Amino acid sequence: MKEKNIHEHRHNTDRSDFLFQDYALFPHMSVYENIAYPLKIRGIDKVEIRETVHTFAEDLDISRHLNRMPDTLSGGEKQRVALAKNTGYSSFVAVAG
């Protein structure tokens, strides 16, 4: 993975959440849609959502998987998608095992 601070793209600086090992990905949504969903429900405009999703995907080395469905991903790929998705919800992510 590239070394880059993905939190440069945060939209909310006063929330935090946990990311559990259960990935909580929407099985009926593509990787792109899973990552974009929290941004969409926060009212972020479509252009910024697209840019943010592509930035998260590039930083987490999952760009080539954006059109895939979660059930076709490996465990590590699912983890990275969940991390990108959760980063759209909050400014701080703590990974719990």
N, C-alpha and C positions, 0 to 999 in steps of 0.2 A: 504494500500500500504506500501511497505517497505520503510524505510527512507534510501535513498542512493542517492548520487549525480550522476545522469545519464550523466551529462556533462563530467565526467571523460573519456568518450569514444568519445569525439569530435574529428573531423578530421580537422576542419577549425576554426581558432580562430578570424578571422577578419570580419565575416559576422553576420548579424542579420536579423530576419524576424518576421512577426506577424502571429499568429495563430488565425484566426477568428472562430466564433461559427459555421460557415458553414465548415464542416469537410474536404471538398475537397479530399475525398478518391476516389480511382478509383474503381467503382462498379464491374468491370470485373476482379479485382485482389483480391486474398485472403488477409487476414490481414498480413501474412508474406510478401507477394509480395508488398503490399503497404508500409510497413516499409522498405523493402530492396531497393525499387526503387531509392530513392535519393542517396543511397550509390552506387548502381550500375552505375548510370549515372555519378557519380564522379570518377569512375574508381577504386573503392576499390575492392580488390580481394575477391573471393567467400568465402574463409574461414573466413576472417575478417567480411564480411557481415553477415554470419551465426552467428558468435559469437556476433556481435553487435545487431542483431535483437533479439536474444534470451536474451541478457542482458537487452535491453530496455523492452522487453515483461515481463520478470521476475520482473524488477523494478516497472513496471506499472501494475502488476497483470493481464496481458492479455495473458500469455503463453498458457493457455488452448484454446484460441481463434485463434491461428495462422493459422489454416486451414479453418476457417470460412470466409464467404463472408460478406462485410460490411452491406448489407441489413438485415442480421440476428442478428446484434448487437444492444444493447440498446444505448441510447444517450450517457451515461457515458462511455461505452466501445468504442464507436466511437471517443469520445473526446480523450481518452487515446491512441488509435491507431493513431489519427491525431497528437498528441503530439510526439509520438515516430517517426512518419514519418517526421515531421517537424524538429526534432532534428537531423535527418540525413542530412538535407539541411544546417543547420546553427549551429553556436556555441551558440547563444543566442535566446531564444524564449520568446516573450511577448504575453500573452493570452489576446485578446481583445473581449469584449462582444458586 
